[in-house]
């Protein structure tokens, strides 16, 4: 999974950063992680190396064709 590889590479190389947009995929991934991995991910977020933007369940341009759908997606 992309998130698995991303976290491994972030931990391996302190010069890398990553921006996560879709929370649905992250949420599905997060539920399967060990406490150790969750702690490492929290540390990456605190360091600003893992950033969350939009915080929608999915990207607007992929799933929401109208502005009302965009608002519903964010809720």
RODO-2510 file (C-alpha; in nm, 4 decimals, decimal comma):
residues 75
     n   res          X          Y          Z
     1     x     0,0000     0,0000     0,0000
     2     x     0,1237     0,3500    -0,0767
     3     x     0,0967     0,4691     0,2826
     4     x     0,3085     0,1764     0,4076
     5     x     0,5866     0,2637     0,1648
     6     x     0,5561     0,6338     0,2398
     7     x     0,5965     0,5895     0,6154
     8     x     0,8933     0,3562     0,5687
     9     x     1,0654     0,6077     0,3418
    10     x     0,9900     0,9009     0,5740
    11     x     1,1464     0,7116     0,8631
    12     x     1,4434     0,6103     0,6484
    13     x     1,5199     0,9584     0,5136
    14     x     1,4716     1,2649     0,7395
    15     x     1,4820     1,4992     0,4383
    16     x     1,1573     1,3639     0,2947
    17     x     0,8089     1,4975     0,3526
    18     x     0,4637     1,3789     0,2479
    19     x     0,1211     1,5358     0,2213
    20     x    -0,1824     1,3126     0,2797
    21     x    -0,5127     1,4345     0,1391
    22     x    -0,7782     1,1643     0,1457
    23     x    -0,8678     1,0687     0,4986
    24     x    -1,0695     0,7583     0,4054
    25     x    -0,7629     0,5703     0,2835
    26     x    -0,5537     0,6897     0,5756
    27     x    -0,8267     0,5868     0,8197
    28     x    -0,8441     0,2358     0,6718
    29     x    -0,4649     0,2062     0,6915
    30     x    -0,4454     0,3501     1,0465
    31     x    -0,6866     0,0908     1,1906
    32     x    -0,4462    -0,1898     1,0918
    33     x    -0,1310    -0,0378     1,2399
    34     x     0,0584    -0,1376     1,5525
    35     x     0,1042     0,0978     1,8452
    36     x     0,4693     0,1381     1,7452
    37     x     0,3782     0,2475     1,3926
    38     x     0,1117     0,4863     1,5217
    39     x     0,3663     0,6478     1,7537
    40     x     0,6129     0,6866     1,4661
    41     x     0,3431     0,8442     1,2471
    42     x     0,2455     1,0861     1,5232
    43     x     0,6115     1,1872     1,5558
    44     x     0,6347     1,2460     1,1795
    45     x     0,3250     1,4679     1,1959
    46     x     0,4649     1,6639     1,4929
    47     x     0,7891     1,7182     1,3003
    48     x     0,5929     1,8512     1,0032
    49     x     0,7223     1,5746     0,7782
    50     x     0,3768     1,4195     0,7432
    51     x     0,1108     1,6782     0,6685
    52     x    -0,2649     1,6387     0,6363
    53     x    -0,4497     1,8784     0,4074
    54     x    -0,8139     1,9091     0,3051
    55     x    -0,9197     1,6401     0,5581
    56     x    -1,2048     1,5313     0,3351
    57     x    -1,3047     1,1703     0,3052
    58     x    -1,2024     1,1944    -0,0604
    59     x    -1,0782     1,4592    -0,3029
    60     x    -1,3473     1,6901    -0,4343
    61     x    -1,2409     1,6633    -0,7956
    62     x    -1,2692     1,2839    -0,7881
    63     x    -1,5952     1,2385    -0,6043
    64     x    -1,7819     1,5672    -0,5901
    65     x    -1,9068     1,7277    -0,9057
    66     x    -2,1060     2,0124    -0,7471
    67     x    -2,0271     2,2593    -0,4677
    68     x    -2,3046     2,1109    -0,2503
    69     x    -2,1308     1,7739    -0,2766
    70     x    -1,8017     1,9361    -0,1771
    71     x    -1,9601     2,0780     0,1367
    72     x    -2,1205     1,7419     0,2224
    73     x    -1,7848     1,5702     0,1697
    74     x    -1,6166     1,8012     0,4203
    75     x    -1,8877     1,7435     0,6781
***
